[in-house]
């Protein structure tokens, strides 16, 4: 089972995250997601466990628990969708500006 872990402290390592989950069973992998430009932690990651019952036990036990001074958010990872992300760059018109006049001002 793939597990999503949020609110991971920036100073924690993948080995520490793996060790936290190994209390509940065998961990196949533990990955903290890094920013592609700064190579710093983005504060979330994924842990993969082979045994689903051990993974469920880890989720229920670790969700809301303190880890290195931060409260973890732990749940089953949802599959990645192909839907476009919202937000970000505005391609629409509009805008404004200082002392902008409308067409009615002329």
C-alpha positions as CSV (number, residue, x, y, z in Angstrom):
1,X,0.0,0.0,0.0
2,X,1.2,3.5,-0.8
3,X,0.8,6.0,2.1
4,X,0.8,9.8,1.8
5,X,2.5,11.6,4.6
6,X,2.2,15.4,5.0
7,X,3.6,17.9,7.4
8,X,7.0,16.2,7.5
9,X,9.6,18.4,9.3
10,X,12.1,19.9,6.8
11,X,15.1,18.6,8.8
12,X,13.9,14.9,8.7
13,X,15.5,12.3,6.5
14,X,14.0,9.5,4.5
15,X,15.8,7.0,6.9
16,X,14.0,8.6,9.9
17,X,10.7,8.5,8.1
18,X,11.3,4.9,7.2
19,X,12.2,4.1,10.8
20,X,9.0,5.6,12.0
21,X,6.9,3.4,9.8
22,X,9.0,0.2,10.4
23,X,7.5,0.1,13.9
24,X,4.3,-1.3,12.2
25,X,5.8,-3.6,9.6
26,X,8.1,-3.9,6.6
27,X,8.6,-0.7,4.6
28,X,9.4,-1.2,0.9
29,X,10.4,2.4,0.4
30,X,10.2,5.9,2.0
31,X,10.5,9.0,-0.2
32,X,10.5,12.7,0.8
33,X,9.6,14.9,-2.1
34,X,12.1,17.6,-2.9
35,X,11.7,20.9,-4.6
36,X,13.3,20.5,-8.1
37,X,15.1,23.9,-7.9
38,X,16.3,24.2,-4.3
39,X,16.5,20.5,-3.6
40,X,14.9,21.2,-0.2
41,X,12.1,19.1,1.3
42,X,8.6,20.1,0.3
43,X,7.3,18.8,3.6
44,X,5.5,15.7,2.3
45,X,6.3,12.2,1.0
46,X,5.3,8.7,0.4
47,X,5.9,5.4,2.3
48,X,5.2,2.1,0.7
49,X,4.4,-1.0,2.8
50,X,3.8,-4.5,1.4
51,X,1.3,-5.6,4.0
52,X,-2.0,-3.7,3.8
53,X,-3.0,-4.5,7.4
54,X,0.3,-3.2,8.7
55,X,-0.1,-0.1,6.5
56,X,-3.6,0.5,7.9
57,X,-2.3,0.1,11.4
58,X,0.5,2.6,10.7
59,X,-2.0,5.1,9.1
60,X,-4.4,5.0,12.1
61,X,-1.6,5.1,14.7
62,X,0.6,7.9,13.1
63,X,-2.1,10.2,11.7
64,X,-2.1,13.2,14.1
65,X,1.0,12.1,15.9
66,X,4.0,14.4,16.7
67,X,7.1,13.6,14.6
68,X,10.1,15.8,15.4
69,X,7.9,18.7,16.5
70,X,5.3,18.6,13.8
71,X,1.9,16.9,13.7
72,X,1.8,14.4,10.8
73,X,-1.1,13.9,8.4
74,X,-1.1,10.3,7.2
75,X,-3.5,8.6,4.8
76,X,-3.7,6.2,1.9
77,X,-2.3,7.8,-1.2
78,X,-4.7,8.4,-4.0
79,X,-3.7,7.6,-7.6
80,X,-2.3,10.5,-9.6
81,X,-4.9,11.9,-12.0
82,X,-4.3,13.3,-15.4
83,X,-6.5,16.3,-14.7
84,X,-4.9,19.7,-15.2
85,X,-4.0,21.6,-12.1
86,X,-5.9,24.7,-11.3
87,X,-4.5,28.1,-10.2
88,X,-1.2,29.7,-11.2
89,X,-0.8,31.7,-14.3
90,X,-3.8,33.7,-15.3
91,X,-4.3,33.6,-19.1
92,X,-7.5,35.6,-19.1
93,X,-7.9,39.3,-19.9
94,X,-8.8,41.8,-17.3
95,X,-6.2,43.4,-15.2
96,X,-6.1,47.0,-14.3
97,X,-3.7,49.4,-13.1
98,X,-3.1,52.8,-11.6
99,X,-5.4,55.5,-13.0
100,X,-6.9,53.2,-15.5
101,X,-9.9,54.7,-17.3
102,X,-12.9,52.9,-18.5
103,X,-14.3,53.5,-22.0
104,X,-17.0,55.6,-20.3
105,X,-14.5,58.2,-19.2
106,X,-13.8,59.5,-22.8
